[in-house]
Amino acid sequence: MSRPIIIDCDPGLDDAIALAMALRAPTLDVKAVTTSAGNQTPQKTLHNALGLLTLMQRQDVLVAGGAAKPLMRDLVIADYVHGDTGMGNTHLPAPDFQPVNKLRSS
């Protein structure tokens, strides 16, 4: 029996690996991904989550945008570390599905 989970992340290279591992883990059932601004803008992290799930052919996973900035500090965009895309300048396929406006418990 797999455990249902929601992953909250700021998809860059590290989170791309974590998402891939979670999606392939037989003990986990990824129900949704929420994105937040971390090392990139909230728009780029949302785009990265949608692009990664499109690449992995997992459009069944709900995606929703979350926090626009950290709670305890100003948002610092780290292009110099993570590249312009937040994915080391990797360009993902264009997302072929849309984020949801709200996640609802069922």
Jmol script that loads the backbone (N, CA, C; Angstrom):
load data "model"
ATOM      1  N   MET A   1       0.850  -1.184   0.000  1.00  0.00           N
ATOM      2  CA  MET A   1       0.000   0.000   0.000  1.00  0.00           C
ATOM      3  C   MET A   1       0.892   1.242   0.000  1.00  0.00           C
ATOM      4  N   SER A   2       0.619   2.166  -0.891  1.00  0.00           N
ATOM      5  CA  SER A   2       1.434   3.375  -0.988  1.00  0.00           C
ATOM      6  C   SER A   2       0.847   4.504  -0.149  1.00  0.00           C
ATOM      7  N   ARG A   3       1.731   5.362   0.317  1.00  0.00           N
ATOM      8  CA  ARG A   3       1.347   6.492   1.158  1.00  0.00           C
ATOM      9  C   ARG A   3       1.092   7.710   0.279  1.00  0.00           C
ATOM     10  N   PRO A   4      -0.100   8.321   0.349  1.00  0.00           N
ATOM     11  CA  PRO A   4      -0.368   9.532  -0.436  1.00  0.00           C
ATOM     12  C   PRO A   4       0.403  10.718   0.145  1.00  0.00           C
ATOM     13  N   ILE A   5       1.047  11.489  -0.744  1.00  0.00           N
ATOM     14  CA  ILE A   5       1.819  12.646  -0.293  1.00  0.00           C
ATOM     15  C   ILE A   5       1.596  13.840  -1.217  1.00  0.00           C
ATOM     16  N   ILE A   6       1.845  15.016  -0.673  1.00  0.00           N
ATOM     17  CA  ILE A   6       1.924  16.263  -1.431  1.00  0.00           C
ATOM     18  C   ILE A   6       3.348  16.770  -1.247  1.00  0.00           C
ATOM     19  N   ILE A   7       3.987  17.149  -2.338  1.00  0.00           N
ATOM     20  CA  ILE A   7       5.358  17.655  -2.281  1.00  0.00           C
ATOM     21  C   ILE A   7       5.336  19.164  -2.484  1.00  0.00           C
ATOM     22  N   ASP A   8       5.928  19.894  -1.540  1.00  0.00           N
ATOM     23  CA  ASP A   8       6.081  21.344  -1.673  1.00  0.00           C
ATOM     24  C   ASP A   8       7.548  21.620  -1.953  1.00  0.00           C
ATOM     25  N   CYS A   9       7.830  22.310  -3.047  1.00  0.00           N
ATOM     26  CA  CYS A   9       9.226  22.504  -3.451  1.00  0.00           C
ATOM     27  C   CYS A   9       9.375  23.767  -4.292  1.00  0.00           C
ATOM     28  N   ASP A  10      10.633  24.090  -4.593  1.00  0.00           N
ATOM     29  CA  ASP A  10      10.948  25.202  -5.502  1.00  0.00           C
ATOM     30  C   ASP A  10      11.765  24.600  -6.646  1.00  0.00           C
ATOM     31  N   PRO A  11      11.125  23.891  -7.559  1.00  0.00           N
ATOM     32  CA  PRO A  11      11.827  23.018  -8.499  1.00  0.00           C
ATOM     33  C   PRO A  11      13.034  23.623  -9.202  1.00  0.00           C
ATOM     34  N   GLY A  12      14.162  23.113  -8.790  1.00  0.00           N
ATOM     35  CA  GLY A  12      15.446  23.307  -9.431  1.00  0.00           C
ATOM     36  C   GLY A  12      15.997  21.911  -9.669  1.00  0.00           C
ATOM     37  N   LEU A  13      17.281  21.790  -9.869  1.00  0.00           N
ATOM     38  CA  LEU A  13      17.869  20.483 -10.158  1.00  0.00           C
ATOM     39  C   LEU A  13      17.688  19.496  -9.013  1.00  0.00           C
ATOM     40  N   ASP A  14      17.873  19.936  -7.771  1.00  0.00           N
ATOM     41  CA  ASP A  14      17.722  19.024  -6.638  1.00  0.00           C
ATOM     42  C   ASP A  14      16.289  18.523  -6.504  1.00  0.00           C
ATOM     43  N   ASP A  15      15.325  19.422  -6.656  1.00  0.00           N
ATOM     44  CA  ASP A  15      13.927  19.013  -6.547  1.00  0.00           C
ATOM     45  C   ASP A  15      13.482  18.179  -7.742  1.00  0.00           C
ATOM     46  N   ALA A  16      14.085  18.376  -8.898  1.00  0.00           N
ATOM     47  CA  ALA A  16      13.775  17.536 -10.060  1.00  0.00           C
ATOM     48  C   ALA A  16      14.131  16.086  -9.757  1.00  0.00           C
ATOM     49  N   ILE A  17      15.278  15.878  -9.132  1.00  0.00           N
ATOM     50  CA  ILE A  17      15.689  14.518  -8.763  1.00  0.00           C
ATOM     51  C   ILE A  17      14.762  13.957  -7.693  1.00  0.00           C
ATOM     52  N   ALA A  18      14.424  14.771  -6.702  1.00  0.00           N
ATOM     53  CA  ALA A  18      13.524  14.322  -5.642  1.00  0.00           C
ATOM     54  C   ALA A  18      12.150  13.955  -6.201  1.00  0.00           C
ATOM     55  N   LEU A  19      11.622  14.769  -7.118  1.00  0.00           N
ATOM     56  CA  LEU A  19      10.327  14.458  -7.735  1.00  0.00           C
ATOM     57  C   LEU A  19      10.388  13.154  -8.517  1.00  0.00           C
ATOM     58  N   ALA A  20      11.437  12.974  -9.302  1.00  0.00           N
ATOM     59  CA  ALA A  20      11.580  11.741 -10.086  1.00  0.00           C
ATOM     60  C   ALA A  20      11.630  10.526  -9.170  1.00  0.00           C
ATOM     61  N   MET A  21      12.375  10.628  -8.087  1.00  0.00           N
ATOM     62  CA  MET A  21      12.480   9.503  -7.156  1.00  0.00           C
ATOM     63  C   MET A  21      11.146   9.223  -6.474  1.00  0.00           C
ATOM     64  N   ALA A  22      10.461  10.271  -6.038  1.00  0.00           N
ATOM     65  CA  ALA A  22       9.171  10.087  -5.370  1.00  0.00           C
ATOM     66  C   ALA A  22       8.135   9.491  -6.314  1.00  0.00           C
ATOM     67  N   LEU A  23       8.136   9.947  -7.562  1.00  0.00           N
ATOM     68  CA  LEU A  23       7.159   9.438  -8.533  1.00  0.00           C
ATOM     69  C   LEU A  23       7.402   7.975  -8.888  1.00  0.00           C
ATOM     70  N   ARG A  24       8.628   7.500  -8.766  1.00  0.00           N
ATOM     71  CA  ARG A  24       8.962   6.107  -9.075  1.00  0.00           C
ATOM     72  C   ARG A  24       8.926   5.195  -7.850  1.00  0.00           C
ATOM     73  N   ALA A  25       8.814   5.771  -6.662  1.00  0.00           N
ATOM     74  CA  ALA A  25       8.835   4.972  -5.435  1.00  0.00           C
ATOM     75  C   ALA A  25       7.525   4.202  -5.286  1.00  0.00           C
ATOM     76  N   PRO A  26       7.593   2.892  -5.172  1.00  0.00           N
ATOM     77  CA  PRO A  26       6.359   2.109  -5.047  1.00  0.00           C
ATOM     78  C   PRO A  26       5.620   2.349  -3.734  1.00  0.00           C
ATOM     79  N   THR A  27       6.293   2.912  -2.746  1.00  0.00           N
ATOM     80  CA  THR A  27       5.659   3.152  -1.450  1.00  0.00           C
ATOM     81  C   THR A  27       5.019   4.529  -1.338  1.00  0.00           C
ATOM     82  N   LEU A  28       5.154   5.357  -2.393  1.00  0.00           N
ATOM     83  CA  LEU A  28       4.590   6.707  -2.376  1.00  0.00           C
ATOM     84  C   LEU A  28       3.587   6.892  -3.500  1.00  0.00           C
ATOM     85  N   ASP A  29       2.563   7.686  -3.226  1.00  0.00           N
ATOM     86  CA  ASP A  29       1.565   8.066  -4.224  1.00  0.00           C
ATOM     87  C   ASP A  29       1.510   9.595  -4.237  1.00  0.00           C
ATOM     88  N   VAL A  30       2.241  10.207  -5.163  1.00  0.00           N
ATOM     89  CA  VAL A  30       2.303  11.670  -5.228  1.00  0.00           C
ATOM     90  C   VAL A  30       0.973  12.184  -5.775  1.00  0.00           C
ATOM     91  N   LYS A  31       0.231  12.859  -4.928  1.00  0.00           N
ATOM     92  CA  LYS A  31      -1.085  13.386  -5.296  1.00  0.00           C
ATOM     93  C   LYS A  31      -0.997  14.786  -5.892  1.00  0.00           C
ATOM     94  N   ALA A  32      -0.034  15.578  -5.386  1.00  0.00           N
ATOM     95  CA  ALA A  32       0.063  16.966  -5.835  1.00  0.00           C
ATOM     96  C   ALA A  32       1.461  17.500  -5.576  1.00  0.00           C
ATOM     97  N   VAL A  33       1.795  18.550  -6.319  1.00  0.00           N
ATOM     98  CA  VAL A  33       3.030  19.299  -6.121  1.00  0.00           C
ATOM     99  C   VAL A  33       2.636  20.758  -5.966  1.00  0.00           C
ATOM    100  N   THR A  34       3.096  21.371  -4.884  1.00  0.00           N
ATOM    101  CA  THR A  34       2.917  22.807  -4.723  1.00  0.00           C
ATOM    102  C   THR A  34       4.289  23.450  -4.846  1.00  0.00           C
ATOM    103  N   THR A  35       4.314  24.622  -5.438  1.00  0.00           N
ATOM    104  CA  THR A  35       5.596  25.282  -5.671  1.00  0.00           C
ATOM    105  C   THR A  35       5.675  26.573  -4.880  1.00  0.00           C
ATOM    106  N   SER A  36       6.887  26.932  -4.542  1.00  0.00           N
ATOM    107  CA  SER A  36       7.119  28.185  -3.835  1.00  0.00           C
ATOM    108  C   SER A  36       8.370  28.838  -4.391  1.00  0.00           C
ATOM    109  N   ALA A  37       8.485  30.117  -4.161  1.00  0.00           N
ATOM    110  CA  ALA A  37       9.700  30.822  -4.554  1.00  0.00           C
ATOM    111  C   ALA A  37      10.795  30.416  -3.579  1.00  0.00           C
ATOM    112  N   GLY A  38      11.932  30.068  -4.114  1.00  0.00           N
ATOM    113  CA  GLY A  38      13.064  29.701  -3.270  1.00  0.00           C
ATOM    114  C   GLY A  38      14.306  30.374  -3.808  1.00  0.00           C
ATOM    115  N   ASN A  39      14.872  29.783  -4.833  1.00  0.00           N
ATOM    116  CA  ASN A  39      16.040  30.361  -5.497  1.00  0.00           C
ATOM    117  C   ASN A  39      15.670  31.007  -6.822  1.00  0.00           C
ATOM    118  N   GLN A  40      14.399  30.965  -7.167  1.00  0.00           N
ATOM    119  CA  GLN A  40      13.894  31.556  -8.406  1.00  0.00           C
ATOM    120  C   GLN A  40      12.534  32.172  -8.141  1.00  0.00           C
ATOM    121  N   THR A  41      11.982  32.821  -9.134  1.00  0.00           N
ATOM    122  CA  THR A  41      10.672  33.460  -8.991  1.00  0.00           C
ATOM    123  C   THR A  41       9.579  32.400  -8.884  1.00  0.00           C
ATOM    124  N   PRO A  42       8.439  32.758  -8.301  1.00  0.00           N
ATOM    125  CA  PRO A  42       7.349  31.788  -8.223  1.00  0.00           C
ATOM    126  C   PRO A  42       6.858  31.352  -9.604  1.00  0.00           C
ATOM    127  N   GLN A  43       6.925  32.238 -10.588  1.00  0.00           N
ATOM    128  CA  GLN A  43       6.501  31.878 -11.945  1.00  0.00           C
ATOM    129  C   GLN A  43       7.417  30.808 -12.534  1.00  0.00           C
ATOM    130  N   LYS A  44       8.714  30.939 -12.310  1.00  0.00           N
ATOM    131  CA  LYS A  44       9.660  29.958 -12.859  1.00  0.00           C
ATOM    132  C   LYS A  44       9.570  28.619 -12.134  1.00  0.00           C
ATOM    133  N   THR A  45       9.367  28.634 -10.808  1.00  0.00           N
ATOM    134  CA  THR A  45       9.266  27.353 -10.109  1.00  0.00           C
ATOM    135  C   THR A  45       7.986  26.616 -10.505  1.00  0.00           C
ATOM    136  N   LEU A  46       6.900  27.354 -10.718  1.00  0.00           N
ATOM    137  CA  LEU A  46       5.664  26.726 -11.187  1.00  0.00           C
ATOM    138  C   LEU A  46       5.857  26.153 -12.590  1.00  0.00           C
ATOM    139  N   HIS A  47       6.474  26.926 -13.476  1.00  0.00           N
ATOM    140  CA  HIS A  47       6.754  26.454 -14.835  1.00  0.00           C
ATOM    141  C   HIS A  47       7.640  25.205 -14.794  1.00  0.00           C
ATOM    142  N   ASN A  48       8.649  25.199 -13.929  1.00  0.00           N
ATOM    143  CA  ASN A  48       9.539  24.047 -13.829  1.00  0.00           C
ATOM    144  C   ASN A  48       8.799  22.799 -13.358  1.00  0.00           C
ATOM    145  N   ALA A  49       7.907  22.942 -12.381  1.00  0.00           N
ATOM    146  CA  ALA A  49       7.140  21.787 -11.904  1.00  0.00           C
ATOM    147  C   ALA A  49       6.273  21.223 -13.023  1.00  0.00           C
ATOM    148  N   LEU A  50       5.584  22.096 -13.737  1.00  0.00           N
ATOM    149  CA  LEU A  50       4.735  21.643 -14.845  1.00  0.00           C
ATOM    150  C   LEU A  50       5.570  21.009 -15.951  1.00  0.00           C
ATOM    151  N   GLY A  51       6.715  21.609 -16.272  1.00  0.00           N
ATOM    152  CA  GLY A  51       7.590  21.063 -17.306  1.00  0.00           C
ATOM    153  C   GLY A  51       8.180  19.720 -16.919  1.00  0.00           C
ATOM    154  N   LEU A  52       8.589  19.580 -15.655  1.00  0.00           N
ATOM    155  CA  LEU A  52       9.135  18.302 -15.189  1.00  0.00           C
ATOM    156  C   LEU A  52       8.091  17.201 -15.254  1.00  0.00           C
ATOM    157  N   LEU A  53       6.884  17.497 -14.795  1.00  0.00           N
ATOM    158  CA  LEU A  53       5.825  16.487 -14.824  1.00  0.00           C
ATOM    159  C   LEU A  53       5.410  16.165 -16.252  1.00  0.00           C
ATOM    160  N   THR A  54       5.452  17.139 -17.149  1.00  0.00           N
ATOM    161  CA  THR A  54       5.198  16.874 -18.569  1.00  0.00           C
ATOM    162  C   THR A  54       6.272  15.941 -19.110  1.00  0.00           C
ATOM    163  N   LEU A  55       7.533  16.232 -18.811  1.00  0.00           N
ATOM    164  CA  LEU A  55       8.644  15.393 -19.253  1.00  0.00           C
ATOM    165  C   LEU A  55       8.503  13.965 -18.736  1.00  0.00           C
ATOM    166  N   MET A  56       8.049  13.825 -17.499  1.00  0.00           N
ATOM    167  CA  MET A  56       7.898  12.512 -16.868  1.00  0.00           C
ATOM    168  C   MET A  56       6.563  11.844 -17.205  1.00  0.00           C
ATOM    169  N   GLN A  57       5.766  12.512 -18.038  1.00  0.00           N
ATOM    170  CA  GLN A  57       4.443  12.024 -18.438  1.00  0.00           C
ATOM    171  C   GLN A  57       3.554  11.734 -17.224  1.00  0.00           C
ATOM    172  N   ARG A  58       3.545  12.687 -16.288  1.00  0.00           N
ATOM    173  CA  ARG A  58       2.727  12.560 -15.077  1.00  0.00           C
ATOM    174  C   ARG A  58       1.792  13.754 -14.924  1.00  0.00           C
ATOM    175  N   GLN A  59       1.029  14.006 -15.976  1.00  0.00           N
ATOM    176  CA  GLN A  59       0.067  15.101 -15.954  1.00  0.00           C
ATOM    177  C   GLN A  59      -1.101  14.811 -15.011  1.00  0.00           C
ATOM    178  N   ASP A  60      -1.155  13.611 -14.461  1.00  0.00           N
ATOM    179  CA  ASP A  60      -2.197  13.254 -13.499  1.00  0.00           C
ATOM    180  C   ASP A  60      -1.946  13.865 -12.122  1.00  0.00           C
ATOM    181  N   VAL A  61      -0.735  14.343 -11.884  1.00  0.00           N
ATOM    182  CA  VAL A  61      -0.392  14.954 -10.597  1.00  0.00           C
ATOM    183  C   VAL A  61      -0.842  16.414 -10.617  1.00  0.00           C
ATOM    184  N   LEU A  62      -1.621  16.805  -9.621  1.00  0.00           N
ATOM    185  CA  LEU A  62      -2.074  18.195  -9.524  1.00  0.00           C
ATOM    186  C   LEU A  62      -0.894  19.092  -9.181  1.00  0.00           C
ATOM    187  N   VAL A  63      -0.882  20.289  -9.742  1.00  0.00           N
ATOM    188  CA  VAL A  63       0.171  21.271  -9.469  1.00  0.00           C
ATOM    189  C   VAL A  63      -0.499  22.594  -9.121  1.00  0.00           C
ATOM    190  N   ALA A  64      -0.012  23.221  -8.058  1.00  0.00           N
ATOM    191  CA  ALA A  64      -0.534  24.531  -7.660  1.00  0.00           C
ATOM    192  C   ALA A  64       0.621  25.414  -7.215  1.00  0.00           C
ATOM    193  N   GLY A  65       0.545  26.685  -7.576  1.00  0.00           N
ATOM    194  CA  GLY A  65       1.534  27.655  -7.122  1.00  0.00           C
ATOM    195  C   GLY A  65       1.279  28.021  -5.673  1.00  0.00           C
ATOM    196  N   GLY A  66       2.351  28.268  -4.953  1.00  0.00           N
ATOM    197  CA  GLY A  66       2.228  28.599  -3.538  1.00  0.00           C
ATOM    198  C   GLY A  66       2.863  29.928  -3.204  1.00  0.00           C
ATOM    199  N   ALA A  67       3.673  29.925  -2.171  1.00  0.00           N
ATOM    200  CA  ALA A  67       4.253  31.148  -1.615  1.00  0.00           C
ATOM    201  C   ALA A  67       5.082  31.915  -2.636  1.00  0.00           C
ATOM    202  N   ALA A  68       4.863  33.214  -2.679  1.00  0.00           N
ATOM    203  CA  ALA A  68       5.580  34.079  -3.618  1.00  0.00           C
ATOM    204  C   ALA A  68       6.937  34.515  -3.084  1.00  0.00           C
ATOM    205  N   LYS A  69       7.151  34.336  -1.762  1.00  0.00           N
ATOM    206  CA  LYS A  69       8.441  34.700  -1.174  1.00  0.00           C
ATOM    207  C   LYS A  69       8.597  33.944   0.136  1.00  0.00           C
ATOM    208  N   PRO A  70       9.823  33.818   0.607  1.00  0.00           N
ATOM    209  CA  PRO A  70      10.044  33.169   1.902  1.00  0.00           C
ATOM    210  C   PRO A  70       9.342  33.930   3.032  1.00  0.00           C
ATOM    211  N   LEU A  71       9.028  33.221   4.102  1.00  0.00           N
ATOM    212  CA  LEU A  71       8.336  33.844   5.230  1.00  0.00           C
ATOM    213  C   LEU A  71       9.232  34.768   6.046  1.00  0.00           C
ATOM    214  N   MET A  72      10.501  34.413   6.184  1.00  0.00           N
ATOM    215  CA  MET A  72      11.366  35.100   7.135  1.00  0.00           C
ATOM    216  C   MET A  72      12.442  35.986   6.509  1.00  0.00           C
ATOM    217  N   ARG A  73      12.472  36.095   5.195  1.00  0.00           N
ATOM    218  CA  ARG A  73      13.491  36.930   4.558  1.00  0.00           C
ATOM    219  C   ARG A  73      12.979  37.370   3.198  1.00  0.00           C
ATOM    220  N   ASP A  74      13.700  38.280   2.585  1.00  0.00           N
ATOM    221  CA  ASP A  74      13.365  38.691   1.226  1.00  0.00           C
ATOM    222  C   ASP A  74      13.724  37.579   0.248  1.00  0.00           C
ATOM    223  N   LEU A  75      13.049  37.552  -0.873  1.00  0.00           N
ATOM    224  CA  LEU A  75      13.359  36.590  -1.929  1.00  0.00           C
ATOM    225  C   LEU A  75      14.689  36.961  -2.573  1.00  0.00           C
ATOM    226  N   VAL A  76      15.587  35.999  -2.665  1.00  0.00           N
ATOM    227  CA  VAL A  76      16.881  36.193  -3.314  1.00  0.00           C
ATOM    228  C   VAL A  76      16.924  35.271  -4.529  1.00  0.00           C
ATOM    229  N   ILE A  77      16.976  35.847  -5.707  1.00  0.00           N
ATOM    230  CA  ILE A  77      17.055  35.066  -6.944  1.00  0.00           C
ATOM    231  C   ILE A  77      18.522  34.713  -7.176  1.00  0.00           C
ATOM    232  N   ALA A  78      18.815  33.442  -7.252  1.00  0.00           N
ATOM    233  CA  ALA A  78      20.203  32.980  -7.357  1.00  0.00           C
ATOM    234  C   ALA A  78      20.525  32.511  -8.773  1.00  0.00           C
ATOM    235  N   ASP A  79      20.331  33.396  -9.750  1.00  0.00           N
ATOM    236  CA  ASP A  79      20.671  33.068 -11.144  1.00  0.00           C
ATOM    237  C   ASP A  79      22.128  32.652 -11.287  1.00  0.00           C
ATOM    238  N   TYR A  80      22.981  33.277 -10.514  1.00  0.00           N
ATOM    239  CA  TYR A  80      24.416  33.004 -10.610  1.00  0.00           C
ATOM    240  C   TYR A  80      24.774  31.583 -10.164  1.00  0.00           C
ATOM    241  N   VAL A  81      23.883  30.929  -9.427  1.00  0.00           N
ATOM    242  CA  VAL A  81      24.103  29.545  -8.996  1.00  0.00           C
ATOM    243  C   VAL A  81      23.254  28.581  -9.816  1.00  0.00           C
ATOM    244  N   HIS A  82      21.964  28.884  -9.941  1.00  0.00           N
ATOM    245  CA  HIS A  82      20.997  27.953 -10.518  1.00  0.00           C
ATOM    246  C   HIS A  82      20.644  28.249 -11.969  1.00  0.00           C
ATOM    247  N   GLY A  83      21.261  29.258 -12.552  1.00  0.00           N
ATOM    248  CA  GLY A  83      20.971  29.607 -13.937  1.00  0.00           C
ATOM    249  C   GLY A  83      19.675  30.379 -14.064  1.00  0.00           C
ATOM    250  N   ASP A  84      19.425  30.884 -15.249  1.00  0.00           N
ATOM    251  CA  ASP A  84      18.256  31.716 -15.513  1.00  0.00           C
ATOM    252  C   ASP A  84      16.943  30.965 -15.324  1.00  0.00           C
ATOM    253  N   THR A  85      16.932  29.673 -15.587  1.00  0.00           N
ATOM    254  CA  THR A  85      15.700  28.891 -15.471  1.00  0.00           C
ATOM    255  C   THR A  85      15.495  28.312 -14.079  1.00  0.00           C
ATOM    256  N   GLY A  86      16.531  28.352 -13.252  1.00  0.00           N
ATOM    257  CA  GLY A  86      16.460  27.679 -11.964  1.00  0.00           C
ATOM    258  C   GLY A  86      16.821  26.209 -12.077  1.00  0.00           C
ATOM    259  N   MET A  87      17.041  25.755 -13.300  1.00  0.00           N
ATOM    260  CA  MET A  87      17.375  24.353 -13.583  1.00  0.00           C
ATOM    261  C   MET A  87      18.741  24.264 -14.258  1.00  0.00           C
ATOM    262  N   GLY A  88      19.671  25.133 -13.855  1.00  0.00           N
ATOM    263  CA  GLY A  88      20.995  25.111 -14.466  1.00  0.00           C
ATOM    264  C   GLY A  88      20.962  25.450 -15.944  1.00  0.00           C
ATOM    265  N   ASN A  89      20.031  26.333 -16.326  1.00  0.00           N
ATOM    266  CA  ASN A  89      19.819  26.740 -17.727  1.00  0.00           C
ATOM    267  C   ASN A  89      19.307  25.612 -18.619  1.00  0.00           C
ATOM    268  N   THR A  90      18.826  24.529 -18.019  1.00  0.00           N
ATOM    269  CA  THR A  90      18.165  23.473 -18.781  1.00  0.00           C
ATOM    270  C   THR A  90      16.792  23.980 -19.202  1.00  0.00           C
ATOM    271  N   HIS A  91      16.412  23.705 -20.418  1.00  0.00           N
ATOM    272  CA  HIS A  91      15.090  24.110 -20.897  1.00  0.00           C
ATOM    273  C   HIS A  91      14.206  22.877 -21.002  1.00  0.00           C
ATOM    274  N   LEU A  92      13.161  22.872 -20.205  1.00  0.00           N
ATOM    275  CA  LEU A  92      12.221  21.754 -20.155  1.00  0.00           C
ATOM    276  C   LEU A  92      11.220  21.866 -21.289  1.00  0.00           C
ATOM    277  N   PRO A  93      10.525  20.761 -21.587  1.00  0.00           N
ATOM    278  CA  PRO A  93       9.463  20.856 -22.587  1.00  0.00           C
ATOM    279  C   PRO A  93       8.362  21.797 -22.097  1.00  0.00           C
ATOM    280  N   ALA A  94       7.673  22.397 -23.034  1.00  0.00           N
ATOM    281  CA  ALA A  94       6.549  23.260 -22.665  1.00  0.00           C
ATOM    282  C   ALA A  94       5.502  22.419 -21.941  1.00  0.00           C
ATOM    283  N   PRO A  95       5.013  22.903 -20.805  1.00  0.00           N
ATOM    284  CA  PRO A  95       3.981  22.151 -20.092  1.00  0.00           C
ATOM    285  C   PRO A  95       2.754  21.945 -20.977  1.00  0.00           C
ATOM    286  N   ASP A  96       2.180  20.752 -20.905  1.00  0.00           N
ATOM    287  CA  ASP A  96       0.979  20.495 -21.693  1.00  0.00           C
ATOM    288  C   ASP A  96      -0.253  20.317 -20.802  1.00  0.00           C
ATOM    289  N   PHE A  97      -0.165  20.865 -19.588  1.00  0.00           N
ATOM    290  CA  PHE A  97      -1.328  20.931 -18.710  1.00  0.00           C
ATOM    291  C   PHE A  97      -1.178  22.151 -17.820  1.00  0.00           C
ATOM    292  N   GLN A  98      -2.252  22.523 -17.148  1.00  0.00           N
ATOM    293  CA  GLN A  98      -2.305  23.774 -16.387  1.00  0.00           C
ATOM    294  C   GLN A  98      -2.316  23.503 -14.884  1.00  0.00           C
ATOM    295  N   PRO A  99      -1.828  24.461 -14.103  1.00  0.00           N
ATOM    296  CA  PRO A  99      -1.943  24.314 -12.653  1.00  0.00           C
ATOM    297  C   PRO A  99      -3.386  24.505 -12.216  1.00  0.00           C
ATOM    298  N   VAL A 100      -3.691  23.983 -11.053  1.00  0.00           N
ATOM    299  CA  VAL A 100      -5.012  24.201 -10.471  1.00  0.00           C
ATOM    300  C   VAL A 100      -4.948  25.474  -9.633  1.00  0.00           C
ATOM    301  N   ASN A 101      -6.095  26.101  -9.427  1.00  0.00           N
ATOM    302  CA  ASN A 101      -6.137  27.321  -8.617  1.00  0.00           C
ATOM    303  C   ASN A 101      -6.060  27.020  -7.130  1.00  0.00           C
ATOM    304  N   LYS A 102      -6.672  25.925  -6.724  1.00  0.00           N
ATOM    305  CA  LYS A 102      -6.703  25.556  -5.311  1.00  0.00           C
ATOM    306  C   LYS A 102      -6.621  24.045  -5.195  1.00  0.00           C
ATOM    307  N   LEU A 103      -5.990  23.589  -4.124  1.00  0.00           N
ATOM    308  CA  LEU A 103      -6.017  22.172  -3.794  1.00  0.00           C
ATOM    309  C   LEU A 103      -7.081  21.976  -2.736  1.00  0.00           C
ATOM    310  N   ARG A 104      -7.858  20.939  -2.889  1.00  0.00           N
ATOM    311  CA  ARG A 104      -8.950  20.648  -1.977  1.00  0.00           C
ATOM    312  C   ARG A 104      -8.729  19.293  -1.339  1.00  0.00           C
ATOM    313  N   SER A 105      -8.992  19.162  -0.056  1.00  0.00           N
ATOM    314  CA  SER A 105      -8.909  17.839   0.559  1.00  0.00           C
ATOM    315  C   SER A 105     -10.106  17.018   0.106  1.00  0.00           C
ATOM    316  N   SER A 106      -9.886  15.711   0.013  1.00  0.00           N
ATOM    317  CA  SER A 106     -11.006  14.859  -0.430  1.00  0.00           C
ATOM    318  C   SER A 106     -11.426  13.898   0.643  1.00  0.00           C
TER     319      SER A 106
END
end "model"
wireframe off; spacefill off
backbone 0.3
color backbone group
